[in-house]
């Protein structure tokens, strides 16, 4: 079978399954298996596909038709211009989270101690380490996620010190100048209504933030002042409609609160300075 036929059949199967951007998905998966750019598929439509590649391709198309995200099929996702390994043990890095990195880089002193709390794939921690040119700490309660983060740090040459713990529980008092976190913030009561790709495939531990999506914000803010040095910063990604509630948690001991929107105009990142 040639490339053109393989692509046509895959597109038809994905369209029947109502998969968004079916053609793009079919092209990305085939190019990934061939270890070629997508442009190769257009330049060589008559090229033959080996039986083994065709078998693996059909399996991938079946999984995508069932809802499995492309990123878990290819094992890759771009973040801040770099390619990260992703597995079903970690949340797929989103473009919106790049706003967290941007604000953290603005606020970070020239030399500072930084921790990424709930690091998942390590996308934030690895990016901050590479952009700042210095070591960064990262915590996660999931050993499987920490293994993915460690591999990403190794592949990309980042200096990331990984800790297995709940939030900041393993960190010493007054040890950090900057704490960054993209917490689970999907309200528990909205979990069933999530897109199938998210609800059925991404790790619930990294998604669901309890009633109202506020549980992790509440627990982190209650302890993070212990970890920050005076004048240190907390940078948080915000879920939909949590801004007012999170801001209310920062009434005591915090100042210089600022909020940054994402490209759609929604409040996406909050930063607050520890003054206590």
N, C-alpha and C positions, 0 to 999 in steps of 0.2 A: 504494500500500500504506500502511495506517495504522501507527502506532507499535506498537499491541498485536500486530499480525500479524508485523511485523518482529522484535519481541522474541521472540515465540513460536518463530519459525523459527530464530532465532539460538541460543536456549536449547537447542532440540532438537539442533542441529548440535554444540554444545559438549558436551552430555551424551553424545552418541554417541562423541565423542573422549575421554571420561573426564576432562574438564577440571574441576578443583575449583571450587566456587562458580560454576557455569556461569551462573546467573541474574544474579549480581552482575557478572560479567565482561561479559555482554551489555548490561546497563544502563549500566555505566560507559562502555563504548565508544560506545554510541549517544548518551548525554548529552554526551560529549566532542565528537562530530561536530556535534551540534545547538547546542553552546555553551550548554547549559541545565543546571540542577541535575537530579539523578535524580528528584526529586519531580515534575518536569514530565511525566515519562513516565507517571506514575500519574494526574496531574490531567487529562491530555489524551490518553488512549489512542486516540481517534478521529482525532487530527491526522494529516495525510498526510505521508509522507516523500518528498522530491524524488528524482528518478531519480539525480541525482549523489550525494546523501547515501546513498542505498540501495546504489549501486555501491561506494562507499568503505567502507560498513559491512560489506557481504558480504566484501570483501577483508580487512578487519580480523578478521572472525570466522574466516575461513580461516586466517589467520596465527596467531591465538590457538589454534585447534584443532590447529595443527602444533606448538604449544608456545611460541611467542614471548610473552614476558612482557607484561602489560598496560602496564607502565611504558614499554617501548620502543615500543609502539603509540601511546600518548598523548603520549609525550615528557615526562612529568611524574611526579614523586614528592614526597610531602611528607616533610619532615625538620625536627624541632624547631619545628613550627608554621608552616613556610614552604614554598612550592612551588619545587622545583628542576627545572631542565631535566635530562633524562637521555637519553643516546643509547647505542647498542651499544658505543661507545668507552669507557664508564665503567661501573663497578659500580653497581648500583641501591642507593641508601642504605637501610640496614636500621634498624628501630627500636632494636635493641640498641646500635647505635653512638651513640645519644643518651646512653648512660651514659658514654661517653668524653668527650663534651662537658661533661657535668655535673661529672665529677671534675676535668677540666682547669680549669673555671671556679672550682672550690673552691680549687685549688692555686695558681692564677695570682696573682702580686702585683698590686697596684693598677696599676702601670705596668711592663710587661715586654715583652720581645721573644719572639714565639711563632712556631713553624713547624709546619705540617701536612705531614708527609712522605708522599709517595704520595697526593696530594690527590684524584685522580679527578675527580668532579663538582664538587669544592670544597665539599661539604656541611659538613664540619667547619670548614674555614678560614673560609668565609663566615659560618657561625653564630658562631664565636668572635669574629670581627671585629665583628659586629653586637651581640653580647651584651656585649662588653668595651668597645665604643666606641672602638676603636683599630685601627691597621693590623696585619695578620697576614701572615707569609710562607707560601708553599706551594710544594712541589716535586712534580714528577712526571717520569718518564722518557718518557711518551707525549705528544707534541705535540698529538695529537687530544684527549686528556683535558684538557690545559691550556686548549685552546680552549673546551671546555664549562665548565670552572671560571671562565674569564674572563667568559663570557656570564652565568653565574649571579651572579658578583660585580657585574657591571654592572647587571643587572636588579634586584637586591636592594639595591643601594647600599652594598655592602661594600668596604672598602679592603683588597684582597688583592694582595700582590706575588708574582708567579708566576715560578718558576725552572724551566727545563728541565734536569734533572740526575738522576743516579742517587742516590736516597736523600738524604744530606746532603753529598754530595761537593762541591757548589759553595758551601757556607756557610763563612764565616770561622771561625777558632778562637775559642772563648769569646764567641760572638756572640748566643747564645740563652739565655733563662731557662726556656723551656718547649718541649719537643719532643713533638708528638702524632703518633701513627701508628696507622692501621688497616691492617696489612700483609696481603698474601696469605698465608693460613694453612691452606688446604686441603691435606692431604698428597697428594703426587703419586700415591701408590699408591691413593688413594681417589677420584681424579678421575672415573674411569669410572662410579662408582656415584652420582654427584651427580644430583639432580633434573634432568629434561630441560631445564626452563626455565633452569636455572643452567648446566649442562654445555654446552649447545649454543648459548647466546646471550650469556652474559656474558663479558667479556674474560678469557681465560686468564691474562694477565699480572697481572691484579688479583685472581685467585682462588688460583692454585696456588703453594704455598710450598715446593716441593721435597720431598725425603724427610722424612716426619714433620711436614711443614708448618712447619719451623723455619728454613729457609734465610734468609729476610729478617730474622727476629729476630736471627739470629746476625750477619749482616753489619751491620745497623743498630747493634746494641749495641757492636760492635767499634769503631765510629767516632764514635758520638754523644757520648761523653765529651769528645772534642776540641771539639765545637761548643757544649756547655753551659758556662755559667759555674758556678763553685763554688756549690752550693746550688740549682742548677737542677733541674727535674723532667723526667722522661721518663714519658709516659702512653701505654700500649699497649692496643689491643684484643687479647683472647686468643681463640685458636681452641680447639676442643674438645680437651681432654686435653694441652694444652701448658704448663700452669702450672708444673709442677715443672721442666721443662726450661728454660723462660725464666727462672725464678727462679735456677736454677743459673748462668746466664750473667751474673748480676748480683752475683756474690760479691765481686769486686774493684772498689773505688771507689764503691760504692753503699750507701745505707742508707735507713731509713724506708720500706721496701717495704710497700705496702698493696695489697690485692686487693678488688675490689667485684664482687658477683654481679649477674647480670641477673634479670629477674622470674621466671625459671624456677629460679633458685637456682644456675645454673652460674657458675663464675668467668669474668667477662667483661672486666674492666678491671684492669690492673696499673699502679701508679705507683711510681717509685723516684727517690730524690734523689741527685744527683751530689755526692760529698763530696771527690773527689780535687783 
